Structures are given as C-alpha cells and as structure tokens.
C-alpha cells in the first residue's frame, strides 16, 4: 500500500501540472508541430510517397515521449539530490523503484496529451491516411515501446545520479543523435548497419519502425528491418532487461551512497 501511495504521489504533480501552467500546453504542442511541418514540406518538395508524410507525423508524436524520458526521468534523481530531497527518498519507508514508477506514469500522461495533439492536428492539416489491419498488435507495440522507453529512463536516472553535473551535458548530447539513429523522420531501415544497431539498443527505433509498418500496411515499406511481430518480441526483451538493470543500479548506488555519504551535495 505504501508503494502504491508513493506511485500516486509522485505521478500527481506531473498530471496536475498539465492544467496549472496553460502556456506549457501551447508551446509543447506548437514547437513539435513546427518541427514536424518542416519535414513534411521537405518530403512534399521531393515528391516522396504520401506515406512518408505519415511517417514524419508519427515520429513527431513519439518525440514527446523521448523528451519526457530524457529530461523528466533521466535527470530527476540528480535534480532531487541538488535540491536536498534525495536523502529523504532513501530514508522513507518505501521502495525507490516506486518513485521511478510514479515518475514514469505521470510522464506518460503528460506526454500522451502532447503526442495526441500533434498527431491529430498534423493528420488533419496534412491529410494523412492510415491503413491499419492489426489494431491489437499496434496498440500492444505502442504500450511495449513506452514500457521499454521508461525502463531505459529508470536506468539513465541511476547513471545520471552517479555522473553528477555531467548529466546536463549528457542530456543535450543524447537528444539529436537519438532522433537521427531512431529514424524519427524517416524509416530506420534506410540507415543500413547503423539502423540495425539502433534497433538492437534503442526502444524508440524498434517501436517506431513497428508502428509505421502497422499503421501504413499498404505502403511500400523499405526492407531491412524485422517484422512487427519480431520487433514486439524485441521490445518485450528490452523492457525486462531495462527494468532489471534499473533495479540493480539503484540498489548498487544506494549501497554506495550510504557507505560513502553521497546522498546529499557537499554544501548542505
């Protein structure tokens, strides 16, 4: 019961924050929509197949989740340490994983509103037509992608806590390269060997590739990537690995922090 209350309490500020700061809603929808629109016009100028516009729109919607993972999940424990709250988390009678699960759930709700808005607006404005034959598999792949993404976020939260101030620079470093190797604005199969490597380690690359194949079943999709069913199994494996790794890193860091006195910053 304590852990459930922890999950709810940690998710609460992220859910209610959607309505308290109205300006965030405007900018979090407008800016990704402008970025998506730029690639839409590029594909139209190149006279690419119409499905490629749908690929960009779907990628633009999934951007919200990666940004939430890298900014609101990976850096969170380091921010809490800087503010003097981290030692309270470890001293409280709760599992620290419950804190991360609450962050993940709240971030999912927050990012879903932005992703849905970008998807609906861009689909309407640019006339994207979906051809979906396997709804159940598409929804399953989407949920597995989020589970693997937020599992990766939990691992990064532990690592960024260990790396300290370098977390800020690592966050900046990971945003754009992941956009590229994940095939956010184009099919990842076009990257060849680099795309294969991305599919083996990045949940966003695997999930987005599978969702594009399922959402545009009538498209001449580039060869070179696994089928959606295989990619769903890859996502299951990623989810398990990341959650186990997150648990192990948190336990290890907690033990080292208690032994070496690193739960708080030096000037506190």
Phi and psi restraints in degrees (value plus and minus 20) as a CYANA .aco file:
   2 UNK   PHI     -81.5   -41.5
   2 UNK   PSI     -62.3   -22.3
   3 UNK   PHI     -87.2   -47.2
   3 UNK   PSI     -56.0   -16.0
   4 UNK   PHI     -85.2   -45.2
   4 UNK   PSI     -60.0   -20.0
   5 UNK   PHI     -86.1   -46.1
   5 UNK   PSI     -54.1   -14.1
   6 UNK   PHI     -84.9   -44.9
   6 UNK   PSI     -64.6   -24.6
   7 UNK   PHI     -79.5   -39.5
   7 UNK   PSI     -67.3   -27.3
   8 UNK   PHI     -84.4   -44.4
   8 UNK   PSI     -61.9   -21.9
   9 UNK   PHI     -86.9   -46.9
   9 UNK   PSI     -55.4   -15.4
  10 UNK   PHI     -98.4   -58.4
  10 UNK   PSI     -47.1    -7.1
  11 UNK   PHI    -100.8   -60.8
  11 UNK   PSI     -46.8    -6.8
  12 UNK   PHI     -74.6   -34.6
  12 UNK   PSI     -70.8   -30.8
  13 UNK   PHI     -84.0   -44.0
  13 UNK   PSI     -48.3    -8.3
  14 UNK   PHI     -97.1   -57.1
  14 UNK   PSI     -51.1   -11.1
  15 UNK   PHI     -96.4   -56.4
  15 UNK   PSI     -68.2   -28.2
  16 UNK   PHI     -90.1   -50.1
  16 UNK   PSI     -44.3    -4.3
  17 UNK   PHI     -83.2   -43.2
  17 UNK   PSI     -40.5    -0.5
  18 UNK   PHI     -81.5   -41.5
  18 UNK   PSI     -55.5   -15.5
  19 UNK   PHI    -118.1   -78.1
  19 UNK   PSI     -39.1     0.9
  20 UNK   PHI    -100.9   -60.9
  20 UNK   PSI     -51.0   -11.0
  21 UNK   PHI    -137.1   -97.1
  21 UNK   PSI      71.7   111.7
  22 UNK   PHI     -84.4   -44.4
  22 UNK   PSI     -52.1   -12.1
  23 UNK   PHI     -84.5   -44.5
  23 UNK   PSI     -50.3   -10.3
  24 UNK   PHI     -82.0   -42.0
  24 UNK   PSI     -59.9   -19.9
  25 UNK   PHI     -80.7   -40.7
  25 UNK   PSI     -63.8   -23.8
  26 UNK   PHI     -82.4   -42.4
  26 UNK   PSI     -71.6   -31.6
  27 UNK   PHI     -91.9   -51.9
  27 UNK   PSI     -54.3   -14.3
  28 UNK   PHI     -91.6   -51.6
  28 UNK   PSI     -38.5     1.5
  29 UNK   PHI    -116.3   -76.3
  29 UNK   PSI     -62.8   -22.8
  30 UNK   PHI     -86.5   -46.5
  30 UNK   PSI     -68.1   -28.1
  31 UNK   PHI     -84.3   -44.3
  31 UNK   PSI     -66.8   -26.8
  32 UNK   PHI     -82.9   -42.9
  32 UNK   PSI     -53.6   -13.6
  33 UNK   PHI     -85.4   -45.4
  33 UNK   PSI     -58.7   -18.7
  34 UNK   PHI     -85.5   -45.5
  34 UNK   PSI     -61.6   -21.6
  35 UNK   PHI     -83.7   -43.7
  35 UNK   PSI     -63.3   -23.3
  36 UNK   PHI     -82.9   -42.9
  36 UNK   PSI     -60.9   -20.9
  37 UNK   PHI     -82.1   -42.1
  37 UNK   PSI     -56.6   -16.6
  38 UNK   PHI     -79.7   -39.7
  38 UNK   PSI     -65.2   -25.2
  39 UNK   PHI     -91.4   -51.4
  39 UNK   PSI     -51.2   -11.2
  40 UNK   PHI     -80.3   -40.3
  40 UNK   PSI     -66.2   -26.2
  41 UNK   PHI     -87.9   -47.9
  41 UNK   PSI     -52.0   -12.0
  42 UNK   PHI     -84.3   -44.3
  42 UNK   PSI     -66.7   -26.7
  43 UNK   PHI     -85.1   -45.1
  43 UNK   PSI     -56.5   -16.5
  44 UNK   PHI     -86.5   -46.5
  44 UNK   PSI     -59.1   -19.1
  45 UNK   PHI     -85.7   -45.7
  45 UNK   PSI     -52.9   -12.9
  46 UNK   PHI    -104.1   -64.1
  46 UNK   PSI     -22.4    17.6
  47 UNK   PHI      36.8    76.8
  47 UNK   PSI      23.3    63.3
  48 UNK   PHI     -93.0   -53.0
  48 UNK   PSI     140.4   180.4
  49 UNK   PHI     -75.6   -35.6
  49 UNK   PSI     126.2   166.2
  50 UNK   PHI     -80.3   -40.3
  50 UNK   PSI     -44.3    -4.3
  51 UNK   PHI     -84.4   -44.4
  51 UNK   PSI     -46.2    -6.2
  52 UNK   PHI     -86.0   -46.0
  52 UNK   PSI     -49.2    -9.2
  53 UNK   PHI     -86.9   -46.9
  53 UNK   PSI     -58.4   -18.4
  54 UNK   PHI     -85.4   -45.4
  54 UNK   PSI     -56.7   -16.7
  55 UNK   PHI     -78.8   -38.8
  55 UNK   PSI     -63.4   -23.4
  56 UNK   PHI     -86.1   -46.1
  56 UNK   PSI     -63.6   -23.6
  57 UNK   PHI     -82.2   -42.2
  57 UNK   PSI     -63.2   -23.2
  58 UNK   PHI     -85.5   -45.5
  58 UNK   PSI     -60.3   -20.3
  59 UNK   PHI     -84.5   -44.5
  59 UNK   PSI     -59.5   -19.5
  60 UNK   PHI     -82.5   -42.5
  60 UNK   PSI     -56.0   -16.0
  61 UNK   PHI     -88.2   -48.2
  61 UNK   PSI     -58.3   -18.3
  62 UNK   PHI     -95.2   -55.2
  62 UNK   PSI     -35.1     4.9
  63 UNK   PHI     -76.7   -36.7
  63 UNK   PSI     -57.0   -17.0
  64 UNK   PHI     -77.7   -37.7
  64 UNK   PSI     -58.7   -18.7
  65 UNK   PHI     -92.7   -52.7
  65 UNK   PSI     -59.6   -19.6
  66 UNK   PHI     -86.0   -46.0
  66 UNK   PSI     -61.7   -21.7
  67 UNK   PHI     -83.1   -43.1
  67 UNK   PSI     -57.5   -17.5
  68 UNK   PHI     -86.2   -46.2
  68 UNK   PSI     -59.9   -19.9
  69 UNK   PHI     -84.9   -44.9
  69 UNK   PSI     -65.5   -25.5
  70 UNK   PHI     -97.8   -57.8
  70 UNK   PSI     -51.8   -11.8
  71 UNK   PHI    -116.1   -76.1
  71 UNK   PSI     -63.3   -23.3
  72 UNK   PHI    -116.9   -76.9
  72 UNK   PSI     -33.7     6.3
  73 UNK   PHI    -127.1   -87.1
  73 UNK   PSI     -76.0   -36.0
  74 UNK   PHI     -82.2   -42.2
  74 UNK   PSI     -57.2   -17.2
  75 UNK   PHI    -112.8   -72.8
  75 UNK   PSI     -25.6    14.4
  76 UNK   PHI     -82.4   -42.4
  76 UNK   PSI     -66.6   -26.6
  77 UNK   PHI     -85.0   -45.0
  77 UNK   PSI     -55.3   -15.3
  78 UNK   PHI     -86.0   -46.0
  78 UNK   PSI     -60.8   -20.8
  79 UNK   PHI     -82.9   -42.9
  79 UNK   PSI     -62.3   -22.3
  80 UNK   PHI     -82.4   -42.4
  80 UNK   PSI     -58.0   -18.0
  81 UNK   PHI     -84.3   -44.3
  81 UNK   PSI     -61.9   -21.9
  82 UNK   PHI     -84.3   -44.3
  82 UNK   PSI     -51.6   -11.6
  83 UNK   PHI    -109.0   -69.0
  83 UNK   PSI     -23.2    16.8
  84 UNK   PHI      65.4   105.4
  84 UNK   PSI      -5.6    34.4
  85 UNK   PHI    -116.6   -76.6
  85 UNK   PSI     -35.6     4.4
  86 UNK   PHI     -84.0   -44.0
  86 UNK   PSI     -61.6   -21.6
  87 UNK   PHI     -83.5   -43.5
  87 UNK   PSI     -47.8    -7.8
  88 UNK   PHI     -88.5   -48.5
  88 UNK   PSI     -56.7   -16.7
  89 UNK   PHI     -81.4   -41.4
  89 UNK   PSI     -66.1   -26.1
  90 UNK   PHI     -93.8   -53.8
  90 UNK   PSI     -46.8    -6.8
  91 UNK   PHI    -100.8   -60.8
  91 UNK   PSI     -44.6    -4.6
  92 UNK   PHI     -90.3   -50.3
  92 UNK   PSI     129.4   169.4
  93 UNK   PHI     -97.7   -57.7
  93 UNK   PSI      46.7    86.7
  94 UNK   PHI    -169.5  -129.5
  94 UNK   PSI     144.4   184.4
  95 UNK   PHI    -105.9   -65.9
  95 UNK   PSI     109.9   149.9
  96 UNK   PHI     -83.5   -43.5
  96 UNK   PSI     -44.4    -4.4
  97 UNK   PHI     -84.7   -44.7
  97 UNK   PSI     -49.7    -9.7
  98 UNK   PHI     -84.5   -44.5
  98 UNK   PSI     -55.1   -15.1
  99 UNK   PHI     -82.7   -42.7
  99 UNK   PSI     -64.8   -24.8
 100 UNK   PHI     -87.7   -47.7
 100 UNK   PSI     -57.9   -17.9
 101 UNK   PHI     -84.2   -44.2
 101 UNK   PSI     -59.1   -19.1
 102 UNK   PHI     -84.0   -44.0
 102 UNK   PSI     -61.8   -21.8
 103 UNK   PHI     -80.6   -40.6
 103 UNK   PSI     -62.2   -22.2
 104 UNK   PHI     -85.5   -45.5
 104 UNK   PSI     -63.9   -23.9
 105 UNK   PHI     -85.8   -45.8
 105 UNK   PSI     -65.4   -25.4
 106 UNK   PHI     -82.6   -42.6
 106 UNK   PSI     -60.1   -20.1
 107 UNK   PHI     -85.8   -45.8
 107 UNK   PSI     -55.7   -15.7
 108 UNK   PHI     -82.0   -42.0
 108 UNK   PSI     -65.8   -25.8
 109 UNK   PHI     -83.8   -43.8
 109 UNK   PSI     -64.6   -24.6
 110 UNK   PHI     -81.7   -41.7
 110 UNK   PSI     -66.6   -26.6
 111 UNK   PHI     -93.2   -53.2
 111 UNK   PSI     -50.7   -10.7
 112 UNK   PHI     -82.5   -42.5
 112 UNK   PSI     -58.7   -18.7
 113 UNK   PHI     -83.8   -43.8
 113 UNK   PSI     -62.8   -22.8
 114 UNK   PHI     -87.1   -47.1
 114 UNK   PSI     -65.1   -25.1
 115 UNK   PHI     -83.3   -43.3
 115 UNK   PSI     -62.2   -22.2
 116 UNK   PHI     -84.4   -44.4
 116 UNK   PSI     -60.5   -20.5
 117 UNK   PHI     -84.1   -44.1
 117 UNK   PSI     -65.7   -25.7
 118 UNK   PHI     -82.4   -42.4
 118 UNK   PSI     -62.5   -22.5
 119 UNK   PHI     -84.3   -44.3
 119 UNK   PSI     -66.1   -26.1
 120 UNK   PHI     -87.8   -47.8
 120 UNK   PSI     -66.3   -26.3
 121 UNK   PHI     -85.0   -45.0
 121 UNK   PSI     -68.2   -28.2
 122 UNK   PHI     -85.9   -45.9
 122 UNK   PSI     -58.9   -18.9
 123 UNK   PHI     -83.2   -43.2
 123 UNK   PSI     -60.7   -20.7
 124 UNK   PHI     -90.6   -50.6
 124 UNK   PSI     -66.1   -26.1
 125 UNK   PHI     -87.5   -47.5
 125 UNK   PSI     -61.8   -21.8
 126 UNK   PHI    -121.3   -81.3
 126 UNK   PSI     -14.0    26.0
 127 UNK   PHI      42.9    82.9
 127 UNK   PSI      23.0    63.0
 128 UNK   PHI     -95.5   -55.5
 128 UNK   PSI     113.7   153.7
 129 UNK   PHI    -135.1   -95.1
 129 UNK   PSI     103.7   143.7
 130 UNK   PHI    -114.7   -74.7
 130 UNK   PSI     128.4   168.4
 131 UNK   PHI    -148.8  -108.8
 131 UNK   PSI      73.6   113.6
 132 UNK   PHI    -130.9   -90.9
 132 UNK   PSI     102.5   142.5
 133 UNK   PHI    -123.2   -83.2
 133 UNK   PSI     -47.8    -7.8
 134 UNK   PHI    -143.3  -103.3
 134 UNK   PSI      62.1   102.1
 135 UNK   PHI     -83.0   -43.0
 135 UNK   PSI     -62.8   -22.8
 136 UNK   PHI     -82.3   -42.3
 136 UNK   PSI     -64.2   -24.2
 137 UNK   PHI     -86.9   -46.9
 137 UNK   PSI     -58.2   -18.2
 138 UNK   PHI     -82.5   -42.5
 138 UNK   PSI     -66.9   -26.9
 139 UNK   PHI     -85.0   -45.0
 139 UNK   PSI     -60.4   -20.4
 140 UNK   PHI     -82.7   -42.7
 140 UNK   PSI     -62.8   -22.8
 141 UNK   PHI     -83.5   -43.5
 141 UNK   PSI     -60.9   -20.9
 142 UNK   PHI     -80.4   -40.4
 142 UNK   PSI     -66.8   -26.8
 143 UNK   PHI     -87.1   -47.1
 143 UNK   PSI     -58.5   -18.5
 144 UNK   PHI     -86.2   -46.2
 144 UNK   PSI     -56.8   -16.8
 145 UNK   PHI     -81.6   -41.6
 145 UNK   PSI     -64.6   -24.6
 146 UNK   PHI     -86.2   -46.2
 146 UNK   PSI     -59.8   -19.8
 147 UNK   PHI     -82.0   -42.0
 147 UNK   PSI     -64.2   -24.2
 148 UNK   PHI     -88.0   -48.0
 148 UNK   PSI     -59.3   -19.3
 149 UNK   PHI     -81.9   -41.9
 149 UNK   PSI     -68.2   -28.2
 150 UNK   PHI     -93.7   -53.7
 150 UNK   PSI     -45.6    -5.6
 151 UNK   PHI     -84.4   -44.4
 151 UNK   PSI     -62.0   -22.0
 152 UNK   PHI     -82.4   -42.4
 152 UNK   PSI     -58.7   -18.7
 153 UNK   PHI     -81.3   -41.3
 153 UNK   PSI     -57.4   -17.4
 154 UNK   PHI     -85.5   -45.5
 154 UNK   PSI     -59.8   -19.8
 155 UNK   PHI     -84.1   -44.1
 155 UNK   PSI     -65.9   -25.9
 156 UNK   PHI     -84.1   -44.1
 156 UNK   PSI     -53.4   -13.4
 157 UNK   PHI     -80.1   -40.1
 157 UNK   PSI     -60.8   -20.8
 158 UNK   PHI     -89.0   -49.0
 158 UNK   PSI     -63.4   -23.4
 159 UNK   PHI     -87.5   -47.5
 159 UNK   PSI     -61.4   -21.4
 160 UNK   PHI     -85.8   -45.8
 160 UNK   PSI     -53.0   -13.0
 161 UNK   PHI     -83.2   -43.2
 161 UNK   PSI     -57.5   -17.5
 162 UNK   PHI     -92.7   -52.7
 162 UNK   PSI     -56.7   -16.7
 163 UNK   PHI     -99.7   -59.7
 163 UNK   PSI     -36.5     3.5
 164 UNK   PHI      49.5    89.5
 164 UNK   PSI    -149.6  -109.6
 165 UNK   PHI     -83.9   -43.9
 165 UNK   PSI     -41.0    -1.0
 166 UNK   PHI     -86.9   -46.9
 166 UNK   PSI     -33.0     7.0
 167 UNK   PHI     -78.0   -38.0
 167 UNK   PSI     -60.1   -20.1
 168 UNK   PHI     -80.7   -40.7
 168 UNK   PSI     -65.9   -25.9
 169 UNK   PHI     -88.4   -48.4
 169 UNK   PSI     -56.6   -16.6
 170 UNK   PHI     -86.0   -46.0
 170 UNK   PSI     -56.2   -16.2
 171 UNK   PHI     -82.0   -42.0
 171 UNK   PSI     -67.0   -27.0
 172 UNK   PHI     -81.0   -41.0
 172 UNK   PSI     -57.2   -17.2
 173 UNK   PHI     -89.7   -49.7
 173 UNK   PSI     -52.0   -12.0
 174 UNK   PHI    -106.8   -66.8
 174 UNK   PSI     -33.6     6.4
 175 UNK   PHI     -90.2   -50.2
 175 UNK   PSI     -86.2   -46.2
 176 UNK   PHI     -87.3   -47.3
 176 UNK   PSI     -63.4   -23.4
 177 UNK   PHI     -77.7   -37.7
 177 UNK   PSI     -58.2   -18.2
 178 UNK   PHI     -87.4   -47.4
 178 UNK   PSI     -56.9   -16.9
 179 UNK   PHI     -74.6   -34.6
 179 UNK   PSI     -64.0   -24.0
 180 UNK   PHI     -91.4   -51.4
 180 UNK   PSI     -74.7   -34.7
 181 UNK   PHI     -92.8   -52.8
 181 UNK   PSI     -35.8     4.2
 182 UNK   PHI    -104.7   -64.7
 182 UNK   PSI     -26.4    13.6
 183 UNK   PHI      45.4    85.4
 183 UNK   PSI      24.9    64.9
 184 UNK   PHI     -83.8   -43.8
 184 UNK   PSI     -53.8   -13.8
 185 UNK   PHI    -136.3   -96.3
 185 UNK   PSI      -9.2    30.8
 186 UNK   PHI    -181.5  -141.5
 186 UNK   PSI     139.3   179.3
 187 UNK   PHI     -81.5   -41.5
 187 UNK   PSI     110.3   150.3
 188 UNK   PHI     -85.5   -45.5
 188 UNK   PSI     -40.0     0.0
 189 UNK   PHI     -82.6   -42.6
 189 UNK   PSI     -41.6    -1.6
 190 UNK   PHI     -88.9   -48.9
 190 UNK   PSI     -35.1     4.9
 191 UNK   PHI    -105.1   -65.1
 191 UNK   PSI     -25.3    14.7
 192 UNK   PHI      45.3    85.3
 192 UNK   PSI    -146.9  -106.9
 193 UNK   PHI     -82.1   -42.1
 193 UNK   PSI     -59.3   -19.3
 194 UNK   PHI     -81.8   -41.8
 194 UNK   PSI     -58.0   -18.0
 195 UNK   PHI     -85.9   -45.9
 195 UNK   PSI     -57.9   -17.9
 196 UNK   PHI     -84.1   -44.1
 196 UNK   PSI     -59.5   -19.5
 197 UNK   PHI     -84.8   -44.8
 197 UNK   PSI     -61.9   -21.9
 198 UNK   PHI     -81.5   -41.5
 198 UNK   PSI     -61.5   -21.5
 199 UNK   PHI     -85.8   -45.8
 199 UNK   PSI     -46.8    -6.8
 200 UNK   PHI    -101.1   -61.1
 200 UNK   PSI     -36.3     3.7
 201 UNK   PHI    -150.1  -110.1
 201 UNK   PSI     -37.0     3.0
 202 UNK   PHI    -131.8   -91.8
 202 UNK   PSI      95.2   135.2
 203 UNK   PHI     -79.5   -39.5
 203 UNK   PSI     -55.0   -15.0
 204 UNK   PHI     -83.2   -43.2
 204 UNK   PSI     -60.0   -20.0
 205 UNK   PHI     -85.7   -45.7
 205 UNK   PSI     -64.6   -24.6
 206 UNK   PHI     -85.6   -45.6
 206 UNK   PSI     -71.2   -31.2
 207 UNK   PHI     -84.6   -44.6
 207 UNK   PSI     -62.5   -22.5
 208 UNK   PHI     -85.9   -45.9
 208 UNK   PSI     -59.8   -19.8
 209 UNK   PHI     -83.4   -43.4
 209 UNK   PSI     -63.9   -23.9
 210 UNK   PHI     -85.8   -45.8
 210 UNK   PSI     -62.0   -22.0
 211 UNK   PHI     -85.7   -45.7
 211 UNK   PSI     -55.7   -15.7
 212 UNK   PHI     -86.0   -46.0
 212 UNK   PSI     -61.8   -21.8
 213 UNK   PHI     -83.1   -43.1
 213 UNK   PSI     -56.3   -16.3
 214 UNK   PHI    -101.0   -61.0
 214 UNK   PSI     -53.7   -13.7
 215 UNK   PHI     -99.7   -59.7
 215 UNK   PSI     -41.7    -1.7
 216 UNK   PHI    -148.5  -108.5
 216 UNK   PSI      46.2    86.2
 217 UNK   PHI     -84.8   -44.8
 217 UNK   PSI     -43.0    -3.0
 218 UNK   PHI    -112.4   -72.4
 218 UNK   PSI     -16.3    23.7
 219 UNK   PHI    -104.8   -64.8
 219 UNK   PSI     130.8   170.8
 220 UNK   PHI    -101.1   -61.1
 220 UNK   PSI      59.6    99.6
 221 UNK   PHI     -93.6   -53.6
 221 UNK   PSI     118.6   158.6
 222 UNK   PHI     -79.0   -39.0
 222 UNK   PSI     117.3   157.3
 223 UNK   PHI     -97.7   -57.7
 223 UNK   PSI     145.3   185.3
 224 UNK   PHI      97.2   137.2
 224 UNK   PSI     -24.9    15.1
 225 UNK   PHI    -142.3  -102.3
 225 UNK   PSI     136.6   176.6
 226 UNK   PHI     -85.7   -45.7
 226 UNK   PSI     148.4   188.4
 227 UNK   PHI     -92.4   -52.4
 227 UNK   PSI     140.5   180.5
 228 UNK   PHI     -77.0   -37.0
 228 UNK   PSI     -56.8   -16.8
 229 UNK   PHI     -84.2   -44.2
 229 UNK   PSI     -62.1   -22.1
 230 UNK   PHI     -85.9   -45.9
 230 UNK   PSI     -61.4   -21.4
 231 UNK   PHI     -86.6   -46.6
 231 UNK   PSI     -50.7   -10.7
 232 UNK   PHI     -83.9   -43.9
 232 UNK   PSI     -60.2   -20.2
 233 UNK   PHI     -85.6   -45.6
 233 UNK   PSI     -57.8   -17.8
 234 UNK   PHI     -81.1   -41.1
 234 UNK   PSI     -61.0   -21.0
 235 UNK   PHI     -85.8   -45.8
 235 UNK   PSI     -57.7   -17.7
 236 UNK   PHI     -80.7   -40.7
 236 UNK   PSI     -66.5   -26.5
 237 UNK   PHI     -82.7   -42.7
 237 UNK   PSI     -62.0   -22.0
 238 UNK   PHI     -81.7   -41.7
 238 UNK   PSI     -62.4   -22.4
 239 UNK   PHI     -80.4   -40.4
 239 UNK   PSI     -67.1   -27.1
 240 UNK   PHI     -82.7   -42.7
 240 UNK   PSI     -67.1   -27.1
 241 UNK   PHI     -82.1   -42.1
 241 UNK   PSI     -66.2   -26.2
 242 UNK   PHI     -86.6   -46.6
 242 UNK   PSI     -59.7   -19.7
 243 UNK   PHI     -87.1   -47.1
 243 UNK   PSI     -62.0   -22.0
 244 UNK   PHI     -84.9   -44.9
 244 UNK   PSI     -63.4   -23.4
 245 UNK   PHI     -85.0   -45.0
 245 UNK   PSI     -58.2   -18.2
 246 UNK   PHI     -83.3   -43.3
 246 UNK   PSI     -63.6   -23.6
 247 UNK   PHI     -82.0   -42.0
 247 UNK   PSI     -64.1   -24.1
 248 UNK   PHI     -85.6   -45.6
 248 UNK   PSI     -63.7   -23.7
 249 UNK   PHI     -86.0   -46.0
 249 UNK   PSI     -58.1   -18.1
 250 UNK   PHI     -85.3   -45.3
 250 UNK   PSI     -63.7   -23.7
 251 UNK   PHI     -83.6   -43.6
 251 UNK   PSI     -62.5   -22.5
 252 UNK   PHI     -84.4   -44.4
 252 UNK   PSI     -65.6   -25.6
 253 UNK   PHI     -86.8   -46.8
 253 UNK   PSI     -57.2   -17.2
 254 UNK   PHI     -83.7   -43.7
 254 UNK   PSI     -62.8   -22.8
 255 UNK   PHI     -84.1   -44.1
 255 UNK   PSI     -65.0   -25.0
 256 UNK   PHI     -86.0   -46.0
 256 UNK   PSI     -58.1   -18.1
 257 UNK   PHI     -85.0   -45.0
 257 UNK   PSI     -59.6   -19.6
 258 UNK   PHI     -88.4   -48.4
 258 UNK   PSI     -57.0   -17.0
 259 UNK   PHI     -92.8   -52.8
 259 UNK   PSI     -56.5   -16.5
 260 UNK   PHI    -125.1   -85.1
 260 UNK   PSI     -21.0    19.0
 261 UNK   PHI      48.4    88.4
 261 UNK   PSI      27.8    67.8
 262 UNK   PHI    -133.1   -93.1
 262 UNK   PSI       1.6    41.6
 263 UNK   PHI    -100.0   -60.0
 263 UNK   PSI     -33.4     6.6
 264 UNK   PHI    -154.5  -114.5
 264 UNK   PSI     140.7   180.7
 265 UNK   PHI     -96.3   -56.3
 265 UNK   PSI     140.6   180.6
 266 UNK   PHI     -87.2   -47.2
 266 UNK   PSI     -51.1   -11.1
 267 UNK   PHI    -106.3   -66.3
 267 UNK   PSI     -17.6    22.4
